[in-house]
Structure formats: C-alpha cells, structure tokens
C-alpha cells in the first residue's frame, strides 16, 4: 500500500498539469489585463507567476486542511495507506 501514496501524488500532479495546460481560463484573463494595462511581457509573466504560485499554495493548504479534517472525523482507516 506504500505505492498508493505515490500513485495518488502522481495522479494529482498529472491532473494539475493538464488542468493548467488546457485551461484557457487560466491564461486569457492575464493576457487581456496585460493588453488593457499595456504591460511589458516581463511584467505580465511576473504577475502571472506570482498569481499562479498563490493559486497553487492556497490549493495545497486547502487540501492539507481538508485532509486533516477528514482524518479526525472520518471512519476511514487512513493507517492502511501507510502499509
């Protein structure tokens, strides 16, 4: 069952990458805002990087918080995943 954690992590990473690559909703607002504000490419990329990092970190923190909540209130035996 140790492999289950690796499979889950790989699946989450794959979904995240595909979600970002095909998600026009992730890039179009930045492109349009950059054009409207007449930002340079460097500024556009910097702002996009900062926002993307914040998005990922908030998603990870939310996932960790919900996992901790589930561990304390769920009848599911999380100890089985460690085996």
Buried (B, 14 or more C-beta within 10 A) or exposed (E): EEEEEEEEEEEEEEEEEEEEEEEEEBEEEBEEEBEEEEBEEEEBEEBBEEEBEEEEEEEEEEEEEEEEEEEEEEEEEEEEEEE
